[in-house]
Amino acid sequence: MAESTGNSGLSYPLDFSLESCVIVTALGQPTDFSKMVVEINYFEDLYGPSISGNLILNDSNGFLNMMGFSGNEYLVLSFGKPGLSQNINKVFRIYSVSNRGMVKDQNENYILNFCSEETALSEQYKVSKSYRNKKVSEIVKDIMANQLSVRADKFLTQNIEETKGTRDIVIPNLKPFEAISWLCTQAISNNSKTEGSPYLFFENYNGYNFKSLQSLYAGSIYNVYKYEPKNLASADDSRIQDLASELTNVLSFENISNFDTINSINNGGFANRLYAIDTIRQTYSVNDFDYWNYSLKNQ
């Protein structure tokens, strides 16, 4: 979150350069909202299927009422860091308005929540389809191309990690993103160096990705982020803030959970028995897991 700046360079670490913020109504009417933007929040999540975010706007002209927002509007957004060449240029669906309230007699603030178009489409459709002798990665491609009509440039070949072996899979009336999330649990990497690694499906500024966790670990390091005191002085001049370090400074972090032995015992973390039932072949199997035996195999 930050305020936009028109300067060619950074003045504060949270500065951003807002190149375009155009909202297109369901009737095709474009309106530039860049002068009304107070704050932008943009989220990319490894454990979420698509990009989301929100805009906080200060409106003194009553655009919200005049444009008749209905959830079918699109946001053409382009922003980046001043002085950096790579900008984020994307089109999103505005799906809701929240926290609307008056600030002054003729001013109101509200939040426009946006997401990728595929998120809205995924909530409207269900996948009920059988696949024979298909790789899991091929099934994911089929869902993205034929169920969600994702353009090829948003799901590049290099962002899809091929899976091992072929499967006969029936997807039982699931939403497309739900189906892909379930397929991630069935996927095994075709690369011997990453075999057994869990798969993730997510969207970033490069488009949609279907990759194993270990292949992501093996990728090149984008940057190193640290959690350290804020507002450090520059090494050259103590009166100037060290912007380079602030750009890679983690704003906050939290420990979501620590070890809980009792909880692990109750949830089968150390030992469990799984009964797998095959309703088609009318058979069942019993699979026992013992953490001690598993750890001995990997020594």
VENJO-V5652 format. One record per residue. N is the residue number from 0. RES is the residue in three letters. OMEGA is omega in whole degrees, -180 to 180 (* if undefined). NEAR is the number of other C-alpha atoms within 8 Angstrom. D_LAST is the distance of its C-alpha to the last C-alpha in whole Angstrom. Layout:
n=N res=RES omega=OMEGA near=NEAR d_last=D_LAST
n=N res=RES omega=OMEGA near=NEAR d_last=D_LAST
This chain:
n=0 res=MET omega=-179 near=6 d_last=47
n=1 res=ALA omega=174 near=9 d_last=50
n=2 res=GLU omega=-180 near=9 d_last=53
n=3 res=SER omega=180 near=10 d_last=54
n=4 res=THR omega=178 near=9 d_last=56
n=5 res=GLY omega=-179 near=5 d_last=58
n=6 res=ASN omega=178 near=6 d_last=57
n=7 res=SER omega=180 near=6 d_last=56
n=8 res=GLY omega=-179 near=6 d_last=53
n=9 res=LEU omega=171 near=11 d_last=51
n=10 res=SER omega=179 near=5 d_last=53
n=11 res=TYR omega=-175 near=6 d_last=51
n=12 res=PRO omega=-179 near=8 d_last=47
n=13 res=LEU omega=177 near=8 d_last=47
n=14 res=ASP omega=172 near=13 d_last=50
n=15 res=PHE omega=179 near=12 d_last=50
n=16 res=SER omega=-179 near=11 d_last=52
n=17 res=LEU omega=-177 near=11 d_last=54
n=18 res=GLU omega=-177 near=8 d_last=55
n=19 res=SER omega=172 near=10 d_last=56
n=20 res=CYS omega=-175 near=12 d_last=56
n=21 res=VAL omega=177 near=12 d_last=58
n=22 res=ILE omega=-180 near=12 d_last=58
n=23 res=VAL omega=-178 near=13 d_last=59
n=24 res=THR omega=179 near=12 d_last=61
n=25 res=ALA omega=179 near=8 d_last=61
n=26 res=LEU omega=177 near=5 d_last=64
n=27 res=GLY omega=-179 near=6 d_last=63
n=28 res=GLN omega=179 near=7 d_last=64
n=29 res=PRO omega=177 near=8 d_last=62
n=30 res=THR omega=-179 near=7 d_last=63
n=31 res=ASP omega=-179 near=9 d_last=61
n=32 res=PHE omega=-172 near=9 d_last=60
n=33 res=SER omega=-179 near=9 d_last=59
n=34 res=LYS omega=-177 near=5 d_last=61
n=35 res=MET omega=-174 near=8 d_last=60
n=36 res=VAL omega=175 near=11 d_last=56
n=37 res=VAL omega=-175 near=11 d_last=56
n=38 res=GLU omega=175 near=11 d_last=52
n=39 res=ILE omega=172 near=11 d_last=49
n=40 res=ASN omega=-173 near=8 d_last=46
n=41 res=TYR omega=-172 near=8 d_last=43
n=42 res=PHE omega=167 near=7 d_last=40
n=43 res=GLU omega=-172 near=10 d_last=37
n=44 res=ASP omega=177 near=11 d_last=34
n=45 res=LEU omega=-176 near=9 d_last=31
n=46 res=TYR omega=175 near=7 d_last=31
n=47 res=GLY omega=-172 near=10 d_last=34
n=48 res=PRO omega=-174 near=10 d_last=36
n=49 res=SER omega=179 near=14 d_last=39
n=50 res=ILE omega=175 near=13 d_last=40
n=51 res=SER omega=179 near=11 d_last=43
n=52 res=GLY omega=178 near=11 d_last=45
n=53 res=ASN omega=175 near=11 d_last=48
n=54 res=LEU omega=171 near=12 d_last=51
n=55 res=ILE omega=-176 near=12 d_last=54
n=56 res=LEU omega=171 near=12 d_last=57
n=57 res=ASN omega=-170 near=11 d_last=60
n=58 res=ASP omega=177 near=10 d_last=63
n=59 res=SER omega=-176 near=7 d_last=67
n=60 res=ASN omega=179 near=6 d_last=68
n=61 res=GLY omega=-179 near=7 d_last=67
n=62 res=PHE omega=-176 near=7 d_last=65
n=63 res=LEU omega=179 near=7 d_last=63
n=64 res=ASN omega=-176 near=7 d_last=66
n=65 res=MET omega=-176 near=6 d_last=68
n=66 res=MET omega=176 near=7 d_last=65
n=67 res=GLY omega=-179 near=6 d_last=64
n=68 res=PHE omega=-178 near=9 d_last=61
n=69 res=SER omega=-177 near=5 d_last=59
n=70 res=GLY omega=177 near=8 d_last=55
n=71 res=ASN omega=-179 near=10 d_last=56
n=72 res=GLU omega=178 near=13 d_last=56
n=73 res=TYR omega=180 near=12 d_last=54
n=74 res=LEU omega=175 near=13 d_last=53
n=75 res=VAL omega=-171 near=13 d_last=53
n=76 res=LEU omega=176 near=13 d_last=51
n=77 res=SER omega=180 near=12 d_last=51
n=78 res=PHE omega=179 near=12 d_last=50
n=79 res=GLY omega=177 near=12 d_last=48
n=80 res=LYS omega=178 near=10 d_last=48
n=81 res=PRO omega=179 near=12 d_last=51
n=82 res=GLY omega=179 near=7 d_last=51
n=83 res=LEU omega=-173 near=7 d_last=48
n=84 res=SER omega=-172 near=4 d_last=48
n=85 res=GLN omega=177 near=5 d_last=46
n=86 res=ASN omega=173 near=9 d_last=47
n=87 res=ILE omega=-179 near=9 d_last=46
n=88 res=ASN omega=-176 near=8 d_last=48
n=89 res=LYS omega=176 near=7 d_last=48
n=90 res=VAL omega=-177 near=9 d_last=50
n=91 res=PHE omega=173 near=12 d_last=49
n=92 res=ARG omega=173 near=14 d_last=50
n=93 res=ILE omega=-173 near=13 d_last=52
n=94 res=TYR omega=178 near=11 d_last=51
n=95 res=SER omega=173 near=8 d_last=53
n=96 res=VAL omega=-178 near=9 d_last=55
n=97 res=SER omega=176 near=8 d_last=54
n=98 res=ASN omega=180 near=7 d_last=55
n=99 res=ARG omega=-180 near=9 d_last=59
n=100 res=GLY omega=-179 near=7 d_last=61
n=101 res=MET omega=176 near=9 d_last=64
n=102 res=VAL omega=174 near=8 d_last=64
n=103 res=LYS omega=-176 near=6 d_last=68
n=104 res=ASP omega=-176 near=5 d_last=71
n=105 res=GLN omega=180 near=8 d_last=70
n=106 res=ASN omega=173 near=11 d_last=66
n=107 res=GLU omega=175 near=12 d_last=63
n=108 res=ASN omega=173 near=13 d_last=59
n=109 res=TYR omega=-178 near=12 d_last=57
n=110 res=ILE omega=172 near=12 d_last=53
n=111 res=LEU omega=-180 near=13 d_last=53
n=112 res=ASN omega=-178 near=13 d_last=50
n=113 res=PHE omega=179 near=13 d_last=48
n=114 res=CYS omega=175 near=14 d_last=45
n=115 res=SER omega=-179 near=12 d_last=45
n=116 res=GLU omega=-178 near=8 d_last=47
n=117 res=GLU omega=178 near=9 d_last=44
n=118 res=THR omega=178 near=10 d_last=43
n=119 res=ALA omega=179 near=10 d_last=47
n=120 res=LEU omega=-179 near=9 d_last=47
n=121 res=SER omega=179 near=12 d_last=44
n=122 res=GLU omega=-176 near=7 d_last=45
n=123 res=GLN omega=-174 near=7 d_last=48
n=124 res=TYR omega=175 near=9 d_last=47
n=125 res=LYS omega=178 near=9 d_last=45
n=126 res=VAL omega=173 near=12 d_last=43
n=127 res=SER omega=-171 near=9 d_last=43
n=128 res=LYS omega=176 near=8 d_last=42
n=129 res=SER omega=179 near=8 d_last=40
n=130 res=TYR omega=180 near=10 d_last=38
n=131 res=ARG omega=178 near=7 d_last=38
n=132 res=ASN omega=179 near=7 d_last=35
n=133 res=LYS omega=171 near=10 d_last=35
n=134 res=LYS omega=180 near=12 d_last=32
n=135 res=VAL omega=179 near=12 d_last=31
n=136 res=SER omega=177 near=12 d_last=32
n=137 res=GLU omega=179 near=8 d_last=35
n=138 res=ILE omega=178 near=10 d_last=36
n=139 res=VAL omega=177 near=10 d_last=35
n=140 res=LYS omega=-178 near=8 d_last=38
n=141 res=ASP omega=180 near=9 d_last=40
n=142 res=ILE omega=-178 near=11 d_last=40
n=143 res=MET omega=-176 near=11 d_last=41
n=144 res=ALA omega=-171 near=11 d_last=43
n=145 res=ASN omega=179 near=8 d_last=45
n=146 res=GLN omega=-177 near=10 d_last=45
n=147 res=LEU omega=178 near=11 d_last=45
n=148 res=SER omega=179 near=7 d_last=47
n=149 res=VAL omega=179 near=10 d_last=44
n=150 res=ARG omega=-178 near=7 d_last=46
n=151 res=ALA omega=-178 near=7 d_last=44
n=152 res=ASP omega=176 near=6 d_last=44
n=153 res=LYS omega=178 near=9 d_last=42
n=154 res=PHE omega=-173 near=12 d_last=39
n=155 res=LEU omega=-179 near=10 d_last=39
n=156 res=THR omega=-178 near=5 d_last=37
n=157 res=GLN omega=178 near=5 d_last=34
n=158 res=ASN omega=179 near=10 d_last=33
n=159 res=ILE omega=179 near=11 d_last=32
n=160 res=GLU omega=-176 near=10 d_last=29
n=161 res=GLU omega=179 near=8 d_last=29
n=162 res=THR omega=-175 near=11 d_last=27
n=163 res=LYS omega=173 near=10 d_last=25
n=164 res=GLY omega=177 near=6 d_last=27
n=165 res=THR omega=-176 near=8 d_last=31
n=166 res=ARG omega=167 near=10 d_last=31
n=167 res=ASP omega=-172 near=9 d_last=34
n=168 res=ILE omega=174 near=7 d_last=34
n=169 res=VAL omega=177 near=8 d_last=37
n=170 res=ILE omega=-170 near=10 d_last=38
n=171 res=PRO omega=171 near=7 d_last=40
n=172 res=ASN omega=178 near=8 d_last=42
n=173 res=LEU omega=172 near=10 d_last=40
n=174 res=LYS omega=-175 near=12 d_last=41
n=175 res=PRO omega=180 near=14 d_last=40
n=176 res=PHE omega=175 near=9 d_last=38
n=177 res=GLU omega=180 near=8 d_last=36
n=178 res=ALA omega=-179 near=11 d_last=36
n=179 res=ILE omega=177 near=11 d_last=34
n=180 res=SER omega=177 near=10 d_last=32
n=181 res=TRP omega=179 near=8 d_last=31
n=182 res=LEU omega=177 near=10 d_last=30
n=183 res=CYS omega=180 near=11 d_last=28
n=184 res=THR omega=180 near=8 d_last=25
n=185 res=GLN omega=-171 near=7 d_last=26
n=186 res=ALA omega=174 near=12 d_last=25
n=187 res=ILE omega=-175 near=11 d_last=22
n=188 res=SER omega=177 near=14 d_last=23
n=189 res=ASN omega=179 near=10 d_last=24
n=190 res=ASN omega=-178 near=7 d_last=22
n=191 res=SER omega=-179 near=6 d_last=19
n=192 res=LYS omega=-178 near=4 d_last=18
n=193 res=THR omega=-177 near=11 d_last=18
n=194 res=GLU omega=179 near=9 d_last=18
n=195 res=GLY omega=-179 near=6 d_last=17
n=196 res=SER omega=177 near=10 d_last=18
n=197 res=PRO omega=-180 near=11 d_last=21
n=198 res=TYR omega=176 near=12 d_last=25
n=199 res=LEU omega=175 near=13 d_last=27
n=200 res=PHE omega=-175 near=15 d_last=31
n=201 res=PHE omega=177 near=13 d_last=33
n=202 res=GLU omega=170 near=15 d_last=36
n=203 res=ASN omega=-176 near=11 d_last=37
n=204 res=TYR omega=176 near=5 d_last=40
n=205 res=ASN omega=-178 near=6 d_last=39
n=206 res=GLY omega=-179 near=10 d_last=39
n=207 res=TYR omega=-177 near=13 d_last=37
n=208 res=ASN omega=174 near=12 d_last=33
n=209 res=PHE omega=-172 near=12 d_last=31
n=210 res=LYS omega=176 near=12 d_last=27
n=211 res=SER omega=-177 near=13 d_last=24
n=212 res=LEU omega=-178 near=10 d_last=22
n=213 res=GLN omega=177 near=9 d_last=20
n=214 res=SER omega=175 near=9 d_last=23
n=215 res=LEU omega=177 near=8 d_last=25
n=216 res=TYR omega=-176 near=6 d_last=22
n=217 res=ALA omega=-179 near=6 d_last=23
n=218 res=GLY omega=-179 near=6 d_last=27
n=219 res=SER omega=-180 near=4 d_last=29
n=220 res=ILE omega=-179 near=5 d_last=29
n=221 res=TYR omega=-180 near=4 d_last=33
n=222 res=ASN omega=177 near=5 d_last=33
n=223 res=VAL omega=-180 near=6 d_last=32
n=224 res=TYR omega=-176 near=7 d_last=33
n=225 res=LYS omega=174 near=7 d_last=34
n=226 res=TYR omega=-175 near=8 d_last=35
n=227 res=GLU omega=-179 near=6 d_last=38
n=228 res=PRO omega=-178 near=5 d_last=41
n=229 res=LYS omega=174 near=6 d_last=44
n=230 res=ASN omega=178 near=7 d_last=47
n=231 res=LEU omega=179 near=9 d_last=46
n=232 res=ALA omega=178 near=10 d_last=49
n=233 res=SER omega=178 near=11 d_last=49
n=234 res=ALA omega=-179 near=6 d_last=48
n=235 res=ASP omega=-177 near=4 d_last=51
n=236 res=ASP omega=-175 near=7 d_last=54
n=237 res=SER omega=-180 near=8 d_last=53
n=238 res=ARG omega=-176 near=6 d_last=55
n=239 res=ILE omega=178 near=7 d_last=53
n=240 res=GLN omega=179 near=9 d_last=50
n=241 res=ASP omega=-175 near=11 d_last=47
n=242 res=LEU omega=-178 near=10 d_last=47
n=243 res=ALA omega=180 near=6 d_last=44
n=244 res=SER omega=-179 near=8 d_last=41
n=245 res=GLU omega=-180 near=11 d_last=43
n=246 res=LEU omega=-180 near=8 d_last=42
n=247 res=THR omega=-180 near=10 d_last=38
n=248 res=ASN omega=179 near=11 d_last=38
n=249 res=VAL omega=-177 near=9 d_last=36
n=250 res=LEU omega=180 near=5 d_last=39
n=251 res=SER omega=175 near=5 d_last=37
n=252 res=PHE omega=179 near=5 d_last=34
n=253 res=GLU omega=173 near=4 d_last=33
n=254 res=ASN omega=-176 near=5 d_last=30
n=255 res=ILE omega=179 near=4 d_last=30
n=256 res=SER omega=173 near=4 d_last=27
n=257 res=ASN omega=-176 near=5 d_last=25
n=258 res=PHE omega=177 near=4 d_last=23
n=259 res=ASP omega=-174 near=6 d_last=24
n=260 res=THR omega=-179 near=6 d_last=23
n=261 res=ILE omega=179 near=6 d_last=26
n=262 res=ASN omega=179 near=7 d_last=26
n=263 res=SER omega=178 near=10 d_last=22
n=264 res=ILE omega=-178 near=10 d_last=23
n=265 res=ASN omega=-178 near=7 d_last=26
n=266 res=ASN omega=176 near=6 d_last=25
n=267 res=GLY omega=-179 near=8 d_last=22
n=268 res=GLY omega=-178 near=9 d_last=19
n=269 res=PHE omega=178 near=10 d_last=17
n=270 res=ALA omega=178 near=10 d_last=19
n=271 res=ASN omega=177 near=9 d_last=21
n=272 res=ARG omega=-179 near=8 d_last=23
n=273 res=LEU omega=173 near=7 d_last=25
n=274 res=TYR omega=180 near=8 d_last=28
n=275 res=ALA omega=-177 near=8 d_last=28
n=276 res=ILE omega=176 near=8 d_last=32
n=277 res=ASP omega=-176 near=8 d_last=33
n=278 res=THR omega=-180 near=6 d_last=37
n=279 res=ILE omega=-180 near=4 d_last=38
n=280 res=ARG omega=-180 near=5 d_last=37
n=281 res=GLN omega=177 near=7 d_last=37
n=282 res=THR omega=175 near=7 d_last=34
n=283 res=TYR omega=179 near=8 d_last=31
n=284 res=SER omega=-180 near=7 d_last=28
n=285 res=VAL omega=-179 near=8 d_last=25
n=286 res=ASN omega=179 near=8 d_last=22
n=287 res=ASP omega=177 near=8 d_last=20
n=288 res=PHE omega=177 near=9 d_last=17
n=289 res=ASP omega=-175 near=9 d_last=15
n=290 res=TYR omega=-178 near=9 d_last=13
n=291 res=TRP omega=179 near=7 d_last=11
n=292 res=ASN omega=179 near=7 d_last=10
n=293 res=TYR omega=-180 near=9 d_last=9
n=294 res=SER omega=178 near=8 d_last=7
n=295 res=LEU omega=180 near=7 d_last=5
n=296 res=LYS omega=-175 near=6 d_last=6
n=297 res=ASN omega=177 near=5 d_last=4
n=298 res=GLN omega=* near=4 d_last=0
